[in-house]
């Protein structure tokens, strides 16, 4: 009970900050070089004055409606779905603000270890969905510090992007599925960080067949990347697909120079239990035995036996 009270309080605070045009993980007027007690870089957030945020950009009735809506969401009020529909019908500026508030809520809920609130905030972003896929994919593509254009205040603002932020963007993109596959795949090519590419690969893998050919092709392509860490992520992601093209990509990965890539390929094929992969697995078994990779050979034998027993 105490944890839930703390979580709800932290969530309401995050939503209030978002409603004022500020976010502890996004736009802020604070010092980006400030440090937390743990030593991690943190963006400082200062409370807005009456001249700041929505007090300056929305009329009082709209601002009151928004704050009441955020209270409904944070408190699990059954009136919230109707409020959300009305909010999204108000216009792009208002909708943009709601997305920012929900993303701030999602990150706040993660920080205070409130899994129920995390799931609810993710669900909200998935429901809002398609118009904001590029925003979420952009989080994966950007570096650790970037600027975004704030439609409400009509100016560029700094945004701090870390792995927690990328992870949540990837989770929401994966839940959206097919409509988000193309934007997520594009973020792989334009990502400024290796971390961004890894989370994009994870998002595509978690989409699985829901991501369609676009997601599968992107993972198959990155399964040949020069960076073995990214190859591991891509091959691991291919486990969630069932089409012939991604099966062939997994079979090709059985010949990779990196052991972890080969192991993930075997697991992926074993999970599918597709008898069409047996010839490739038998060739991989022979190669492992010839190279005295005994543990790997046992793993491949187990995969073969499971598929044959299907």
Secondary structure, DSSP 8 states (H G I E B T S, - for coil): -HHHHHHHHHHHHHHHHHHTT--TTSS-SS-TT-B-TTS-B--------TTSTHHHHS-HHHHHHHHHHHHHHHHT-TTHHHHHHHHHTS-HHHHHHHHHHHHHHHHHHHHTT-HHHHHHHHHHHHHHGGGGHHHHHHHHHS-SEEEEEETTTTEEEEEE--HHHHHHHHHHHHHHTHHHHHHHHHHHHH-SSHHHHHHHHHHHHHHGGGGHHHHHHHHHHHTT-S-HHHHHHHHHHGGG--SHHHHHHHHHHTT-SSHHHHHHHHHHHHHHT-GGGHHHHHHHHHHHHHTT-HHHHHHHHHHHHHHHT-
